[in-house]
Amino acid sequence: MAIMLDRRALITLIGAVTARSLAARAQPRRSRILYFTHSAGYRHDSIELSQVILRQVGEVSGMFDITPSEDVSEFTVENLARYDTVMFYTTGELPMSGAQRAALLDFVRSGHGFVGVHSATDTYYDWPDYLELIGGYFDGHPWHQSVRIDVADRSNALVSFLGTSLEINDEIYQIRDFDESGSRVLLRLDPASVDLTRDGVHRRSYGWPLAWTRSYGEGRVFYTALGHEAGVWRDSRYQWLLLNAINWAARRSI
């Protein structure tokens, strides 16, 4: 399957590599990312596309390599030692044993990275430790449309390239059980861009966060609720956001 980055994305990523040339010399190898896409619930049509896009972003930027997998046997202490970051695009109650769950938590807690996209918050409702890791759970998606997203932390290098706001067409998640005090919100839905009277809308004090970072032990956690639509994965802004998130989680230069 030949799915290429769009021209703007390619130019952007090549520019990033040029700007980071000195930093790259101090980083002798690419980060290694375990990209886990097991669907124990709903399976997103964009999963296969996301694997191709991430592989190309890693190759063009020269910053990371991904290993896609849906096999829970990947989650052992010995195997995870091969990676810098684990990335989830998952759903449902994943069939991981207690030892496999512990290996994941210990991996992040010991100083590695965890990146969750879209339905990573629609995962493991029966595992409180996972909520502590990711920071919130999916709580419905009343909007599937073009929306405006505010950059909540414009000084943060992960999202500063976006300016003050962006418009994007995607399935928009609401989040419940959000750990507001332990999370640094990067992107938030502009409620003026949607119909708040629609059935299923849940108003909360923290609004509708769509990307955040948090710490888990010594590890770094990034999550974005965006990424349902194939068009979002093909969007250079989203690719750039994920490149920044992967580098940040792996403690590489942004």
C-alpha positions, 0 to 999 in steps of 0.5 A: 500500500503506497500512502505518501505524506502530503507535500507540505508535510514532507517539506515541514519534516525535512525542515525539522531535520535540518533545524535539528542537525546539531541535536541529531549528532548527539542522538546516535540512534532513532527512538524505538516505538512499540505501536500497539493497535489491539482493538478489543472493542471498536476497530478504527478504519484508520489504524492501517493508515496510521501505521504507514503514516507513522513509519514514513514520518519516522523515516523522513524525520530520521527521529524514530522507528515504529514496530506495529503490533497487536500481540499482548505478548510484547509486554514483558520486561525483557521485550519492552527494554528494546523500546523508548516509548509505547504508543497506544491506538487501542479500544476495550479491555485488552487481554493482558495478564497481570504480569503484562500490565505490570511490565507496561506500568513499570516501563513508563514509571522507570522513565520511558514514554507513553503516547496515546492517540484517540481511542487510547482513552476508550481502553481499560475502564476496568483497570484504575492504574491505566486511568492514573497513567493516561489521565482520563476516559472517553465519555462520548463523541457528540460531534463529528464535524469541523471544529475549532481547537484552541491552543491552550498552552501556546508556550509549549514547544509541542504545540507552539507551531500551531499558533493560537488555534486550528480548525480540523474535521474529526470525531471529537471526544469528551473526557470524564474522570480527567485528572486536571491537577496532574495534567498539562492541557495543550489543546482544548475544544472551542465550545463556540464552534459546536452545538452545546445543546446536542444530546449527549453533551456533558459540560464539565468544569475543565471543558473539553481537553483534546491533548495533554501531557502528564508524568507517571513516575519518572516517565512522560505521558502524552495523549491526544483525542484527535485521530479518528479520521484518515484525513487527520492522519494525513494532515501535516499539523497532526503528523507534526504534533505526533512527531513532537509528542514522540520525541518529547516522550522519548526525551529527544529534542523537539 
